[in-house]
């Protein structure tokens, strides 16, 4: 291909669906730092102490039983960052609630509904709040990023000389200034664009496998209960945590999920010093009624595809270390967002004299992407706080856990 053809391809990939790409990049930055945004917004999202040992699950259950005796636990989790509060999901007589707690002590910090800031940002970033179709729209933009990334090295001649170049002062109406900044940011952020491209392509492949029911991740073990067991509630959380910890003493339990039906096992997830995996890579499956350990899953024993599935999220969102890594991701995410925005500005300056009409400048694909972005923002604002599941799960009523402890 000639340089002109590479430039045409690069321009098309960066502008054809730029409105949608801009929304995805901008919300991606905010989604990466969404829990930190919540941390700044309200003290209930802030842990009180640095956690040095296991999560205080038993103390949490006791505190919940005292304050929410008629409620049922659905699940809970803590974050890898010690400054963030943990969150437990409750089904109360009044409906669903998040209750936030200090992971080190189990102290309750406050409560809230389903509509978190993090929920809004992640829903719109991951699938535009419109299900599988939205997931395809989002992940297909990774192909545009791939084309933009590869073509940029052909468009920008002797690119290796530009790292220390001074892009100069940016003038609003000078395309050459926008071009200089576009190239400079692209060079410094190329590694980040590559990570977003690769993980985005994986999400596209994964969504396709889900759509066609292609098995690519270990299934939960089968579970059968007797007729008597099917009338029983699950054991208290403290009992089940103890059995999961005994089965996996190497695992720091960071989350759990009570099942909603008797044929489903309970799952405990966590970390065990495996490199770059999300918590679900390590698991303990337990019969919630009897407390029997059904199976264990180790990150190190996952096959290649399953390991990729559990590495993609931490790599995509920078959620594998502390605040420093998240801030680095945030900075380079802003640069990626700026690359899209500067590309749009350059395209406008290049075409405005020939055809200043906005609709013609955007074109059919550009207008479609802007429309989709606006609809997604409005729709997400309307529905992100909705929680339709009213099941209490198999967990016992919290008041019953107090009686169980007293009897024990």
C-alpha positions in Angstrom: 0.0 0.0 0.0 1.1 3.6 -0.7 1.5 6.2 2.0 -1.7 7.8 0.7 -3.6 4.6 1.0 -2.4 4.1 4.5 -3.4 7.6 5.4 -6.9 7.1 3.9 -7.3 3.9 5.9 -6.0 5.5 9.1 -8.4 8.5 8.6 -11.4 6.2 8.0 -10.7 4.0 11.0 -10.3 7.0 13.3 -13.3 9.0 12.0 -16.0 6.6 10.6 -17.4 5.8 14.0 -15.6 8.5 16.0 -18.6 9.6 18.1 -19.0 6.1 19.5 -15.3 5.5 19.9 -15.0 8.8 21.8 -17.8 7.8 24.2 -16.2 4.4 24.8 -12.8 5.8 25.4 -14.0 8.6 27.7 -16.2 6.3 29.8 -13.4 3.8 29.9 -11.2 6.3 31.7 -14.0 7.1 34.2 -14.9 3.4 34.6 -11.3 2.6 35.5 -11.4 5.2 38.2 -15.1 4.7 39.1 -14.6 3.3 42.5 -12.1 6.1 43.3 -14.7 8.6 42.2 -17.2 7.0 44.6 -14.5 7.1 47.3 -14.2 10.9 46.9 -18.0 11.3 46.8 -19.0 9.7 50.1 -17.2 8.3 53.2 -19.2 5.1 53.1 -17.1 4.0 50.2 -13.9 4.3 52.2 -12.3 1.6 54.2 -11.4 2.5 57.8 -8.2 0.4 58.1 -5.6 -1.3 56.0 -6.4 -5.0 55.9 -3.4 -7.2 56.9 -5.3 -10.5 57.4 -8.4 -12.2 56.0 -11.5 -10.2 55.3 -13.7 -10.1 58.5 -16.6 -12.0 57.0 -17.8 -13.4 60.3 -17.8 -10.0 62.0 -19.6 -8.6 59.0 -22.3 -11.2 59.2 -22.8 -10.5 62.9 -23.1 -6.8 62.3 -25.5 -7.3 59.5 -27.6 -9.6 61.7 -27.9 -6.9 64.3 -28.8 -4.1 61.8 -30.7 -6.1 59.1 -32.2 -9.1 61.0 -35.0 -9.7 58.4 -32.7 -9.6 55.4 -30.9 -12.2 53.3 -27.3 -12.0 52.0 -27.0 -12.4 48.2 -23.2 -12.0 47.9 -20.3 -9.8 48.8 -16.9 -8.7 47.7 -13.9 -6.6 48.6 -11.5 -4.8 46.2 -7.8 -5.3 45.8 -7.2 -1.7 46.8 -7.2 -1.5 50.6 -8.6 2.0 50.7 -11.9 0.9 49.2 -14.8 -0.3 51.3 -16.2 -3.8 50.7 -19.8 -4.2 49.6 -22.4 -6.9 50.4 -25.6 -7.4 48.6 -28.7 -7.7 50.7 -32.3 -8.5 49.9 -34.3 -6.6 52.5 -38.0 -6.5 53.1 -37.9 -3.1 51.4 -35.9 -4.5 48.4 -32.3 -4.7 47.2 -29.6 -2.8 49.1 -25.8 -2.5 49.0 -24.3 -2.3 52.4 -20.7 -1.1 52.6 -18.3 -2.3 55.2 -14.7 -2.1 56.4 -13.0 -5.3 55.2 -10.5 -5.3 58.1 -13.1 -5.2 60.9 -16.5 -5.9 59.4 -17.8 -2.5 60.6 -20.8 -1.2 58.6 -20.2 2.1 56.8 -23.5 2.9 55.1 -25.9 1.6 52.4 -27.1 2.5 49.0 -29.2 1.2 46.0 -28.2 -0.5 42.8 -27.6 2.7 41.0 -23.9 3.4 41.8 -21.7 5.8 39.8 -19.5 2.8 39.0 -22.6 0.9 37.7 -23.5 3.7 35.3 -20.0 4.1 33.9 -19.3 0.4 33.5 -22.7 -0.4 32.0 -22.3 2.3 29.3 -18.7 1.5 28.7 -19.1 -2.3 28.4 -22.3 -2.6 26.4 -24.0 0.8 26.1 -26.7 -0.7 28.5 -28.4 -2.5 25.6 -27.3 -6.1 26.1 -25.6 -8.3 23.6 -26.0 -5.9 20.7 -24.4 -3.2 22.6 -21.5 -5.5 23.6 -20.9 -6.2 19.9 -21.0 -2.5 19.0 -18.5 -1.7 21.7 -16.1 -4.6 21.0 -16.2 -4.1 17.3 -14.5 -0.7 17.8 -11.4 -2.7 18.8 -11.0 -3.5 15.1 -10.9 0.3 14.4 -8.2 0.7 17.0 -6.2 -2.1 15.5 -6.4 -0.5 12.0 -5.5 2.9 13.5 -2.6 1.5 15.4 -1.0 -0.5 12.5 -1.6 2.2 9.9 -0.2 5.0 12.2 3.4 3.6 11.8 3.1 3.9 8.0 1.4 7.3 8.1 4.0 8.8 10.5 7.3 8.5 8.7 10.4 8.0 10.9 8.1 7.9 13.9 10.8 6.7 16.3 12.3 10.2 16.1 9.1 11.9 17.4 9.2 10.8 21.1 11.1 13.8 22.3 9.7 16.2 19.7 8.0 19.4 21.0 4.4 19.5 19.7 4.4 23.2 20.3 1.5 25.6 21.2 -1.9 24.4 20.1 -3.9 26.9 18.0 -7.6 26.1 17.6 -7.8 26.7 13.9 -4.4 25.3 12.8 -4.6 21.7 11.6 -0.8 21.4 11.7 -0.8 22.0 15.4 -3.5 19.4 16.0 -1.5 17.0 13.9 1.6 17.6 15.9 -0.2 16.9 19.2 -2.0 13.9 17.7 1.3 12.3 16.6 3.1 13.0 19.9 0.3 11.6 22.0 0.0 8.6 19.7 3.6 7.7 20.1 3.7 7.9 23.9 0.4 6.0 24.2 0.9 3.3 21.6 1.5 0.6 24.2 -1.7 1.5 25.9 -3.6 1.5 22.6 -2.2 -1.9 21.9 -3.4 -3.2 25.3 -6.9 -1.8 24.7 -6.9 -3.3 21.2 -5.9 -6.8 22.2 -8.2 -7.0 25.2 -11.0 -5.4 23.1 -10.6 -8.1 20.4 -10.7 -10.7 23.1 -14.0 -9.3 24.4 -15.3 -9.5 20.9 -14.2 -13.2 20.5 -15.6 -14.0 24.0 -19.0 -12.4 23.2 -19.1 -14.4 20.0 -18.4 -17.6 21.9 -21.2 -16.7 24.4 -23.6 -16.1 21.5 -22.9 -19.4 19.9 -22.7 -21.3 23.2 -19.1 -22.3 22.8 -17.8 -23.7 26.0 -14.5 -22.0 26.9 -14.5 -21.8 30.7 -14.7 -24.5 33.5 -18.3 -25.1 34.5 -19.5 -25.2 38.1 -19.8 -28.7 39.5 -23.2 -30.4 39.5 -25.2 -30.5 42.7 -28.2 -32.6 43.7 -30.2 -32.3 46.9 -32.6 -34.7 48.6 -36.2 -33.7 49.0 -35.5 -32.8 52.7 -32.4 -30.7 51.7 -34.5 -28.8 49.2 -36.6 -27.5 52.0 -33.6 -26.2 53.9 -31.8 -22.9 53.8 -28.1 -22.5 53.3 -25.6 -22.5 56.3 -24.6 -19.1 57.7 -21.8 -17.3 56.0 -19.3 -17.7 58.8 -19.6 -21.5 58.6 -19.2 -21.6 54.9 -16.3 -19.2 54.9 -14.5 -21.4 57.4 -14.9 -24.5 55.2 -13.8 -22.6 52.1 -10.7 -21.3 53.8 -9.9 -24.8 55.1 -10.2 -26.2 51.5 -8.0 -23.4 50.1 -5.7 -22.0 52.9 -3.6 -20.4 50.2 -6.5 -18.2 48.9 -7.5 -14.8 50.3 -11.3 -15.0 50.0 -12.4 -11.7 48.4 -15.9 -12.6 47.3 -18.8 -15.0 47.5 -22.2 -15.6 45.9 -25.1 -17.4 47.5 -27.0 -19.4 44.9 -30.7 -18.8 44.2 -31.6 -22.5 43.5 -30.8 -25.8 45.2 -29.1 -27.3 42.2 -26.5 -24.5 42.2 -23.3 -24.6 44.4 -22.0 -21.6 46.3 -18.9 -20.0 45.0 -16.1 -18.4 46.9 -13.4 -16.5 44.9 -10.1 -14.8 45.7 -6.5 -14.3 45.1 -3.5 -16.5 45.8 -0.5 -14.5 44.4 -1.3 -15.7 40.8 -0.1 -13.1 38.4 -2.6 -10.8 36.6 -5.9 -12.7 37.1 -9.3 -11.5 38.4 -10.6 -13.0 41.6 -12.8 -15.6 39.9 -9.8 -17.5 38.6 -9.4 -19.1 42.0 -12.6 -20.7 43.4 -14.0 -23.0 46.0 -17.4 -24.5 45.2 -19.4 -25.6 48.3 -22.8 -27.2 48.9 -24.5 -24.3 50.7 -26.8 -26.6 52.6 -24.4 -29.3 53.8 -21.2 -27.3 53.7 -19.5 -30.0 51.7 -16.6 -28.8 49.4 -17.5 -29.9 45.9 -14.5 -28.6 43.9 -11.7 -26.2 43.8 -10.3 -24.1 40.9 -6.7 -22.8 40.7 -5.6 -20.0 38.4 -2.4 -21.9 37.6 -4.4 -24.9 36.3 -6.6 -23.1 33.9 -6.2 -23.8 30.2 -5.0 -21.0 27.9 -8.4 -19.7 26.8 -9.8 -19.6 30.4 -6.6 -18.0 31.6 -6.9 -15.3 28.9 -10.5 -14.7 30.0 -9.4 -14.1 33.6 -6.5 -11.9 32.6 -8.3 -9.6 30.2 -10.2 -7.6 32.8 -7.3 -6.7 35.1 -5.2 -5.8 32.0 -8.0 -3.8 30.4 -8.9 -1.7 33.5 -5.5 -1.7 35.3 -7.2 -3.3 38.3 -4.2 -5.5 39.3 -2.3 -3.3 41.7 -2.8 -0.1 43.7 -3.8 3.5 43.0 -0.6 4.3 41.0 -1.3 1.8 38.3 -4.9 3.0 38.0 -3.8 6.6 37.7 -1.3 5.6 35.0 -4.2 3.9 33.1 -6.3 7.0 33.7 -3.6 9.3 32.2 -3.0 7.2 29.1 -6.7 6.6 28.8 -7.2 10.4 28.5 -4.5 10.4 25.9 -6.4 7.8 23.9 -9.5 9.8 24.2 -7.7 12.9 23.1 -6.3 11.0 20.1 -9.9 10.4 18.9 -10.9 14.0 19.6 -7.9 15.5 17.8 -8.5 13.1 14.9 -12.0 14.4 14.6 -10.8 18.0 14.8 -8.2 17.5 12.1 -10.8 15.9 9.9 -13.1 18.8 10.4 -10.4 21.4 9.6 -9.4 19.4 6.5 -13.0 19.3 5.2 -14.7 22.5 6.4 -13.7 24.7 3.5 -14.8 22.2 1.0 -18.1 21.2 2.7 -18.9 22.9 6.1 -22.2 21.1 6.4 -22.1 19.2 9.7 -24.2 16.2 8.6 -22.1 15.7 5.5 -18.9 16.1 7.5 -20.0 13.3 9.9 -21.4 11.1 7.1 -23.8 8.2 7.6 -21.6 6.2 9.9 -20.5 9.2 11.9 -24.1 10.4 12.4 -25.1 6.8 13.4 -22.3 6.6 16.0 -23.2 10.0 17.5 -26.9 9.0 17.6 -26.1 5.7 19.3 -23.9 7.5 21.8 -26.6 10.0 22.7 -29.3 7.2 23.0 -27.0 5.1 25.2 -26.3 8.0 27.5 -30.0 8.8 27.9 -31.0 5.2 28.2 -28.3 4.4 30.8 -29.4 7.3 32.9 -32.9 6.0 32.9 -32.2 2.3 33.7 -28.9 1.9 35.5 -30.5 2.1 38.9 -33.1 -0.6 38.2 -32.7 -4.0 39.9 -35.3 -6.5 38.8 -34.2 -9.6 40.7 -36.3 -10.0 43.8 -35.0 -13.5 44.9 -33.8 -13.8 48.5 -31.3 -16.5 47.5 -30.8 -19.7 49.6 -29.0 -17.7 52.4 -30.7 -17.9 55.8 -32.5 -14.9 57.3 -29.8 -12.9 59.2 -31.7 -13.2 62.4 -31.4 -17.0 62.1 -27.6 -16.7 62.0 -27.6 -15.1 65.4 -29.6 -18.0 66.8 -27.2 -20.4 65.1 -24.2 -18.7 66.8 -25.9 -18.8 70.1 -26.7 -22.5 69.8 -23.1 -23.1 68.7 
